[in-house]
C-alpha cells in the first residue's frame, strides 16, 4: 500500500505537466475561424491640380480609395471622362466650366458614390497677364529636343521667369507600345522639358513634371498624323501643384 502511494506521488508531476502542456498548446493555437478581407470604402480625397482656368478643359488626377474599373467622375455635374489607373487613382479630363468652386463626385458601377465638396476651383485669368500654354512635339520613341522645340521652350521660359504661376509639364505619347513603356516615355519627355525650363531660370519649386503616357491623346485615330500630334509635352502655366 505504501509503495503504491509513493508511486502515485512520484508520477503526479509528470501527469500534471502533460495536461498543462496540452492546455497551453490548445490555448496558443486558436481555432481557424477564417479571415474576411473588408471591402474598401469609396472615398474621394483630392484632385491634382485643384485649381485651373475657367472656360477650358485640362487633365487632372483624382485620388482616394475604393475606385474600380468603370468608376465615373463628374465635376460640376458634367462627365469628366474618367480613366481607371488603380484603386486609388483616376485620370480625368476636367470639362470647360465657368468661374467657381466645384464638387468632384466619383460613382462606382454598384451605385456607391463619394464627393469631394468644393474640391476644384476655377478662376478667370486674362490672356494679357498670364503665360501662354505651349505644346512641344517629339519624334517617334524620342525624348530629344531639337532646335525648334528648344526655341519654343525658351519662348515659354521668357514669360515664366517673371511669373509667379506654377507650371505643369505633361508628357504624352502615341498609343503604340505597352501602357508601362508609354508612361515611362512620357515621363522622360516631361522631365527633359522641365529640366530645360529650370536651366533657363524658372524656379524648380514651381515646375511639376508628370506623365500621362497614351492615356490623354490630343486626337483620336491610328495614323501618322494623329500619332505625331499625340507625341508631345504640354507646358501649362497656372496648372501646377
C-alpha positions in Angstrom: 0.0 0.0 0.0 2.8 2.4 1.0 4.7 1.5 -2.2 1.6 2.2 -4.4 1.1 5.6 -2.7 4.7 6.6 -3.3 4.4 5.6 -7.0 1.4 7.8 -7.4 3.1 10.8 -5.8 6.1 10.3 -8.0 4.1 10.2 -11.2 1.8 13.2 -10.3 4.1 16.0 -11.6 4.5 14.2 -14.9 0.8 13.8 -15.3 0.2 17.5 -14.4 2.9 18.7 -16.7 1.4 16.7 -19.6 -2.0 18.1 -19.0 -0.7 21.6 -18.6 1.4 21.4 -21.7 -1.6 20.2 -23.7 -3.8 23.1 -22.3 -1.1 25.7 -23.2 -0.8 24.3 -26.7 -4.6 24.4 -27.1 -4.7 28.0 -25.9 -1.8 29.1 -28.2 -3.5 27.5 -31.2 -6.9 29.2 -31.6 -9.4 27.6 -33.9 -9.3 28.8 -37.5 -12.4 30.9 -37.9 -11.4 32.3 -41.3 -10.4 35.9 -42.1 -12.6 38.0 -44.4 -10.9 40.9 -46.1 -13.1 44.0 -45.6 -14.4 46.0 -48.6 -12.5 49.2 -49.2 -14.8 52.2 -48.6 -15.2 54.5 -51.6 -13.7 57.9 -50.7 -12.5 60.9 -52.8 -9.5 62.6 -51.0 -8.2 65.1 -53.5 -7.8 66.3 -57.1 -4.5 67.4 -58.6 -4.4 70.2 -59.7 -7.1 71.5 -57.5 -7.4 74.8 -59.4 -7.3 75.9 -63.0 -8.5 78.3 -65.6 -12.2 78.7 -66.3 -13.5 78.1 -69.8 -11.0 75.4 -70.9 -10.6 71.7 -70.1 -7.4 70.2 -68.7 -6.0 66.9 -67.5 -6.1 66.1 -63.8 -5.9 63.1 -61.4 -8.4 62.2 -58.7 -7.0 60.4 -55.6 -8.9 58.4 -52.9 -9.8 54.8 -52.1 -12.2 52.1 -53.4 -12.0 53.1 -57.1 -12.8 50.3 -59.6 -12.7 49.9 -63.4 -15.8 51.7 -64.6 -15.8 54.4 -61.9 -17.5 57.5 -63.2 -16.4 61.1 -62.3 -18.5 64.2 -62.5 -17.3 67.7 -61.9 -19.9 70.4 -61.8 -22.5 67.9 -62.9 -20.6 67.2 -66.2 -18.8 63.9 -67.1 -15.0 64.2 -66.6 -14.1 61.2 -68.8 -12.5 59.1 -66.0 -9.8 56.5 -66.9 -9.0 53.9 -64.2 -5.4 53.6 -63.1 -5.7 51.7 -59.8 -7.8 51.6 -56.7 -6.6 55.0 -55.5 -6.1 56.9 -58.8 -8.3 58.0 -61.7 -7.1 60.1 -64.6 -9.7 62.6 -65.7 -10.3 65.4 -68.2 -11.8 68.4 -66.4 -14.6 69.8 -68.6 -14.7 73.5 -69.6 -16.6 75.2 -66.8 -17.3 78.8 -65.7 -15.6 80.5 -62.7 -16.5 78.8 -59.4 -15.8 76.0 -56.9 -17.0 72.6 -57.9 -17.7 69.2 -56.3 -15.7 66.2 -57.6 -18.1 63.2 -57.5 -17.0 59.6 -58.0 -19.6 56.9 -58.6 -18.8 53.2 -58.9 -20.7 50.7 -61.1 -22.5 49.3 -58.0 -24.0 52.8 -57.3 -21.8 53.8 -54.4 -20.8 57.4 -54.6 -18.5 59.8 -52.8 -17.9 63.5 -53.2 -15.0 66.0 -52.6 -17.0 69.1 -51.8 -15.8 72.3 -53.4 -12.6 70.4 -54.3 -11.8 72.2 -57.6 -11.5 76.0 -58.0 -11.7 77.6 -61.5 -10.7 81.2 -61.9 -10.8 83.8 -64.7 -7.4 84.7 -66.0 -6.8 87.4 -68.6 -4.8 86.4 -71.6 -2.9 89.7 -71.1 -1.4 88.8 -67.7 -0.7 85.1 -68.0 1.9 83.0 -69.8 0.7 81.0 -72.8 0.4 77.2 -72.9 3.0 75.7 -75.2 3.0 72.3 -76.9 6.3 70.6 -77.8 6.2 67.8 -80.4 8.6 64.8 -80.3 9.9 62.3 -82.9 8.8 58.7 -82.6 10.1 57.0 -79.5 12.3 60.0 -78.6 12.7 62.5 -75.8 15.4 64.5 -77.5 14.9 68.3 -78.0 15.7 69.6 -81.5 16.3 73.3 -82.4 12.6 74.1 -83.0 11.5 72.6 -79.6 14.3 74.3 -77.8 13.2 77.7 -79.3 9.6 77.1 -78.2 10.7 76.2 -74.6 12.9 79.3 -74.5 9.9 81.5 -75.5 7.8 79.9 -72.7 10.7 80.4 -70.2 11.0 84.1 -71.0 7.5 84.6 -69.6 7.6 82.1 -66.8 10.8 83.5 -65.3 8.9 86.7 -64.5 5.7 85.0 -63.4 4.6 83.6 -60.0 2.5 80.9 -61.7 3.1 77.2 -61.1 3.6 75.3 -64.3 2.6 71.7 -65.1 4.7 69.9 -67.6 2.7 67.0 -69.0 4.4 64.2 -71.1 2.4 62.2 -73.6 2.9 59.5 -76.2 1.0 57.9 -79.0 -0.7 54.5 -78.4 2.0 52.2 -79.9 3.8 50.1 -77.3 2.7 49.0 -73.8 1.0 51.2 -71.3 4.0 50.9 -68.9 6.5 51.8 -71.7 4.5 54.8 -72.8 4.1 56.1 -69.3 7.9 55.9 -68.9 8.4 57.6 -72.3 6.0 60.4 -71.4 7.9 60.9 -68.1 11.3 61.1 -70.0 9.8 63.7 -72.3 8.3 65.8 -69.5 11.4 65.6 -67.4 13.6 66.7 -70.3 11.4 69.8 -70.9 11.2 70.6 -67.1 15.0 70.4 -66.8 15.4 72.8 -69.7 12.9 75.3 -68.2 14.8 75.2 -64.9 18.1 75.6 -66.7 16.6 78.8 -68.3 15.8 80.3 -64.9 12.3 79.0 -64.0 12.3 78.1 -60.2 12.2 74.3 -59.8 9.8 74.6 -56.9 7.2 76.0 -59.4 7.6 73.2 -62.0 5.8 69.9 -61.8 6.6 67.1 -64.3 4.1 64.3 -64.9 3.3 61.7 -67.5 0.0 60.5 -68.9 1.6 58.2 -71.5 -1.0 57.3 -74.1 -4.0 57.9 -71.7 -4.8 61.5 -72.8 -4.4 61.8 -76.6 -4.7 65.2 -78.3 -6.6 63.5 -81.1 -8.0 60.0 -81.8 -7.0 57.8 -84.7 -4.3 55.5 -85.8 -2.3 57.2 -88.5 1.0 59.1 -88.7 -0.7 62.5 -88.5 -2.6 61.5 -85.3 0.4 59.8 -83.7 2.6 62.9 -84.4 0.1 65.2 -82.5 0.0 62.8 -79.6 3.8 62.6 -79.2 4.0 65.8 -77.1 4.7 67.7 -74.0 2.3 70.4 -72.9 3.6 73.3 -70.8 0.6 74.5 -68.8 1.2 77.7 -66.7 -1.3 78.1 -63.9 -1.9 74.3 -63.6 0.8 73.2 -61.3 0.8 71.9 -57.7 
